[in-house]
């Protein structure tokens, strides 16, 4: 009987300890990422160069700044007429797409 009580106490203690480790680890997960000035300038420069490249070579596409330094909105020219329909909803395709430069660079690095 004493062995069962000791096993139960050990299981409860390890469970609480695992919960505490999980909570302390996850609490730092959503903190804002702090970039150095050098990294931020490199990202901004890359975004500007990407926008210039798309605007010059994108067959009329425009790359517009998004919500932060990673977001780019790729937009078709204003006189573009959508032709493709979603087979399920029947809605015409959108003429702008959100693009995340940071995710693209991270994928390319892998």
C-alpha positions as CSV (number, residue, x, y, z in Angstrom):
1,X,0.0,0.0,0.0
2,X,2.9,2.3,0.8
3,X,4.5,1.6,-2.5
4,X,1.3,2.6,-4.4
5,X,1.0,5.9,-2.5
6,X,4.7,6.6,-3.3
7,X,4.1,5.9,-7.0
8,X,1.1,8.1,-7.1
9,X,3.0,10.9,-5.4
10,X,5.9,10.5,-7.8
11,X,3.5,10.5,-10.8
12,X,1.7,13.7,-9.6
13,X,4.9,15.5,-8.9
14,X,6.4,14.7,-12.3
15,X,3.1,15.7,-14.0
16,X,3.1,19.1,-12.2
17,X,6.8,19.6,-13.0
18,X,6.1,18.8,-16.7
19,X,3.3,21.4,-16.7
20,X,5.5,24.0,-15.1
21,X,8.3,23.4,-17.7
22,X,5.8,23.6,-20.5
23,X,4.2,26.9,-19.3
24,X,7.6,28.5,-18.7
25,X,8.8,27.5,-22.1
26,X,5.6,28.5,-24.0
27,X,5.4,31.9,-22.2
28,X,8.6,33.0,-24.1
29,X,7.3,31.6,-27.4
30,X,5.2,34.6,-28.4
31,X,7.5,37.4,-27.3
32,X,8.3,39.9,-30.1
33,X,11.4,39.1,-32.0
34,X,14.1,41.7,-31.4
35,X,16.3,42.2,-34.5
36,X,19.5,44.1,-34.5
37,X,19.7,47.3,-36.5
38,X,21.9,45.6,-39.0
39,X,19.5,42.7,-39.5
40,X,16.5,45.1,-39.8
41,X,18.4,47.2,-42.4
42,X,19.3,44.1,-44.4
43,X,15.6,43.0,-44.4
44,X,14.4,46.4,-45.5
45,X,17.0,46.6,-48.2
46,X,16.1,43.1,-49.4
47,X,12.4,44.0,-49.5
48,X,13.1,47.1,-51.5
49,X,15.3,45.2,-54.0
50,X,12.6,42.5,-54.3
51,X,10.0,45.1,-55.0
52,X,12.2,46.7,-57.7
53,X,12.8,43.4,-59.3
54,X,9.2,42.4,-59.4
55,X,8.1,45.8,-60.7
56,X,10.8,45.7,-63.4
57,X,10.6,42.1,-64.4
58,X,7.2,40.9,-63.3
59,X,5.2,41.4,-66.5
60,X,3.1,44.2,-65.0
61,X,2.9,42.7,-61.5
62,X,3.5,45.1,-58.6
63,X,5.0,44.3,-55.3
64,X,3.6,46.5,-52.6
65,X,4.7,46.8,-48.9
66,X,2.6,44.8,-46.5
67,X,1.9,45.1,-42.7
68,X,5.5,44.6,-41.6
69,X,9.0,44.2,-43.0
70,X,8.3,40.6,-44.1
71,X,5.0,41.0,-45.8
72,X,4.7,41.9,-49.5
73,X,1.5,42.0,-51.5
74,X,1.9,40.9,-55.1
75,X,-0.8,42.6,-57.2
76,X,-1.8,42.2,-60.9
77,X,-2.2,45.3,-63.0
78,X,-5.5,47.2,-62.4
79,X,-6.7,46.4,-66.0
80,X,-6.3,42.6,-65.5
81,X,-9.6,40.7,-65.9
82,X,-9.8,37.6,-63.7
83,X,-10.6,34.5,-65.7
84,X,-10.2,31.5,-63.3
85,X,-13.1,30.5,-61.1
86,X,-13.0,28.4,-58.0
87,X,-14.7,25.1,-58.9
88,X,-16.4,24.9,-55.5
89,X,-17.6,28.4,-54.9
90,X,-17.7,29.8,-58.5
91,X,-15.9,32.9,-57.3
92,X,-13.4,34.6,-59.6
93,X,-9.7,34.4,-58.5
94,X,-8.2,37.2,-56.5
95,X,-5.8,39.6,-58.2
96,X,-3.5,40.1,-55.3
97,X,-1.6,37.7,-53.2
98,X,0.1,38.0,-49.8
99,X,3.7,36.9,-49.8
100,X,6.0,36.5,-46.8
101,X,9.7,37.2,-47.7
102,X,11.0,35.9,-44.3
103,X,9.3,32.5,-44.8
104,X,10.6,32.4,-48.4
105,X,14.2,33.1,-47.3
106,X,13.9,30.6,-44.4
107,X,12.6,27.9,-46.9
108,X,15.4,28.7,-49.4
109,X,18.1,28.4,-46.6
110,X,16.9,24.8,-45.8
